[in-house]
Structures are given as C-alpha cells and as structure tokens.
C-alpha cells in the first residue's frame, strides 16, 4: 500500500497564517531598520569628512544635509558629539515604536556610533 504525501488543508492554513504574520511583521520592521542603517552610514561619513577644527554645530549641520538627502526622520539634535583619543566620535540612541495592531506595539531600541566598533 502506498502512502500519500502532501499537506492537509488545515496544515496549509496554519502555515499560510504563519507566513502572512511573518510577512506583515517584516513589512513594518524593515523600513525602521533601513532608516537605522542610513543614520549609521551618515554619521560615519560626517565623522570621516569633518575638518580638524569643526564645532558641534558644524557637525550637526553637516549631518542635517545628509539626513535631508536620505529623507530621514531623525533630528541632528539627537546626536552626541565627543572626542575620544583625539578622534571625533558621533553617537546616537533612540527608541522606535511600531504599531502592529490595535493596542499592540513593537518597541526597538537603536544605538549606534561612528567609532570603529560602532
């Protein structure tokens, strides 16, 4: 006697539901992650291209230009600018709340730095 292989209708429905939930979650989280990586890229570029005597205001103004080009919803006022070992270090940290449905939200804490360990 040969056994049949395949999915049952209930198994197909369960896996379909799981796939839809994962896809919906991905569609909501991916734009936030892309924004984080753009911010990270921009602060590294600003730190690398900053002139030797640049002030904090100059650094924030330079980041503002990068943020405008990348259409970021991130304020230069959220940046922490410091010097460590004579090297300019720009760091940031923020919280992103993503509404999933009704009163359920996903909170992601992003932190980054222009330092080599990032």
N, C-alpha and C positions, 0 to 999 in steps of 0.2 A: 504494500500500500504506500503510495507516495503522499508526502505531506505538502500542503500548500504553504507558500511563503508570501509575506506581504504585510501590509498594515491593515488593522481593523479600522472601521470608521471612527470609533471612539479614540483609538490611538492617534489617528490622523488629526482629529480635532484637538487633542491635548497638545501635540507637537506644533500644530498650527497656531494655537493660542500662545504658546511659549515663544514662538518665532515672532509673532506680532508684538508681544510685550517687549522683547529684546530690541526689535527694530524701533519701536516708539521711544524707548529709553535712549537709544543711540541717537535718534534724530534730535532729541532735546539736549543731550550732553555734548555732542560733538562740536557744535558752534562755540560753546563755552571753552572747551579745550583748545580749539583753534585760536580763540582770542588770547588765551594764556600764552601759547607759543609765539604769537605775534608780539605780545608785550615783551616776552623774554628776548626775542630776536632784536627788538628795537632798543632795549636798554643796553644790550651788549654792543650794538652799533654805536650808540651815543657815547658809551664809556670808551670805546676804542677810538672814536674820532674826535673826542673832546680835546681842545687845546690845553696846554700846560696850566695856564692861569685861569681856567674857567670857573666862574662862580656857580653857586647852586641855582641861581635864577637862570643863568645861561644854559645849564644842563637841562633844567625843566622846560625851557623854551625850545631847546633842540629836540627833546622828546616829544613835545607838543606837535612839532612839524611831522615827525614820524607817525604819531598817532592819528593825525589828520589824514595822512596818505593812506594808512591802513584801515581807516574808518573804525577806530577803537572807541569804545565807550568807557574810557579809563582816563582819569584826570591826572595830570602831572603832579598835582598836589599830594597824591598818594605815594609818591616816590620818596625813599630815604636815601640821601646822598651823603657819602662819607669817604674818608681816605683811610686805607689800611696798608701800612708798609709803603707809603708814598704812592700807592696806586688808587685811582678813583674806583669806588665801588658803589653801584646803584642797586638798591634792593627794593622789593615791594612785597606786600601781602594783602590779600583781600578775600572776601567771602562771597561766593556766588550762590544765590538761592534760585533753584529751578523748580517751578510749579509743575508737578506731574499730573495730578488731577484732584479736583475739589480742594480738600484741606491737607493734601499730602505733598510735601516738597522734599527735594533733594538739596542738601547743603554741601558745597565743595569749598574747601579752603585752599587757595592758591598762594604759593610763596615762591619767589624767585630772586636771583641776584646776578649781577654781571660778573661776579668773581668766577674764577675758573671752575670751582666746584659746583657753582650755580644753584 
